[in-house]
Amino acid sequence: MDLRLAVYQLASTHALDAQQTRQLQEVAGFQREPARLAYWLPRGVAVLGAALLGMGLIFWVAANWEDLGRVGRFALLQGMLAAACVGAFAVPKARVPLLLLALLTIGGLFAYFGQTYQTGADPWQLFALWAVLALPLCLVARSDVLWTPWMLIFSTAVPLWMQAHAHHSWRIDSSDLSIFVGGWLAVLAACAFVSPLLARWTGAGSWSLRLGLVLATILITGTAVSALFGSEVGSPYWAGLVLLAVAATVLATSQFFDVFGLSAVALGLNTLLVGGLMYLLFNGGGGSEVGKLIMLGLVAAVLLALTVQGILWRTRQEAA
């Protein structure tokens, strides 16, 4: 419930005058500084500044492409990377934002390298190498400030790898099942790496795990649903369905419970179930199209309601 709205309702119920309402607001803490603002504000500003500086460096190099020579561009990017790493070692209080700057600079350096030399490498290789080189920075920082963008980088490399190795660029086929499952498992393995199971060594928090689960769900659901548009329900659909069901079961346990991640995976699971039902209804012969749509909507609504009730029940159990 909104505290401010509750205070206004209480003042209206008891017909408090202006002075009494102000006293009630003071008791509610409206005039006090938010908790731990002095701790989080400078850290948040430092992280935002590092992110803006890293992105600004990349954009500045792109804007002055003709003015800077090849040596000057490389020297600027490599010098910024070295300065950020040395600064993180020399100033421990600024370690996290400086390492974030170094992580972004690595991406800019690889982008410039690929544009300059045209090595012929696939895009997934550059993202994969970026993730590998940024991994030590994340382990040193031990913060979601670095683990969250690292997860985004890694989760970008995986679908690019899947697209590069699949036999059909625009169609999901059962012959590529090993490639799809390998990519799905790679993203889920990255989620396990930043999970509470290894938090003692990685220092990762909840946001990197949640981002990874959302990206993994999107990847698995998108690929599995696309398999339904073939001539028949291919094995990628069933593999995705089973994998999301296993992930939801794991996230429902006490050790790995996270209501955000469980909700994301459950939504993907619901999407696959409704998609499978739609395939059965509209590829199973005759019948009224309107009736099929009504049945599909009812089943989707019931399934969503049961899922929400199950997550709420599990959340109450965990809270108790």
Stockholm file with secondary structure:
# STOCKHOLM 1.0

chainA/1-320         MDLRLAVYQLASTHALDAQQTRQLQEVAGFQREPARLAYWLPRGVAVLGAALLGMGLIFWVAANWEDLGRVGRFALLQGMLAAACVGAFAVPKARVPLLLLALLTIGGLFAYFGQTYQTGADPWQLFALWAVLALPLCLVARSDVLWTPWMLIFSTAVPLWMQAHAHHSWRIDSSDLSIFVGGWLAVLAACAFVSPLLARWTGAGSWSLRLGLVLATILITGTAVSALFGSEVGSPYWAGLVLLAVAATVLATSQFFDVFGLSAVALGLNTLLVGGLMYLLFNGGGGSEVGKLIMLGLVAAVLLALTVQGILWRTRQEAA
#=GR chainA/1-320 SS CCHHHHHHHHHHHTTCCHHHHHHHHHHHTTTSCCTTHHHHHHHHHHHHHHHHHHHHHHHHHHHTTTTSCHHHHHHHHHHHHHHHHHHHHHCGGGHHHHHHHHHHHHHHHHHHHHHHHCCCCCHHHHHHHHHHHHHHHHHHHCSHHHHHHHHHHHHHHHHHHHHHHCSCSSSCCGGGHHHHHHHHHHHHHHHHHTSTTSHHHHCCCHHHHHHHHHHHHHHHHHHHHHHTTSSSCCHHHHHHHHHHHHHHHHHTSTTTCCHHHHHHHHHHHHHHHHHHHHHHHHTSCCSCHHHHHHHHHHHHHHHHHHHHHHHHHHHHHHHC
#=GC SS_cons         CCHHHHHHHHHHHTTCCHHHHHHHHHHHTTTSCCTTHHHHHHHHHHHHHHHHHHHHHHHHHHHTTTTSCHHHHHHHHHHHHHHHHHHHHHCGGGHHHHHHHHHHHHHHHHHHHHHHHCCCCCHHHHHHHHHHHHHHHHHHHCSHHHHHHHHHHHHHHHHHHHHHHCSCSSSCCGGGHHHHHHHHHHHHHHHHHTSTTSHHHHCCCHHHHHHHHHHHHHHHHHHHHHHTTSSSCCHHHHHHHHHHHHHHHHHTSTTTCCHHHHHHHHHHHHHHHHHHHHHHHHTSCCSCHHHHHHHHHHHHHHHHHHHHHHHHHHHHHHHC
//
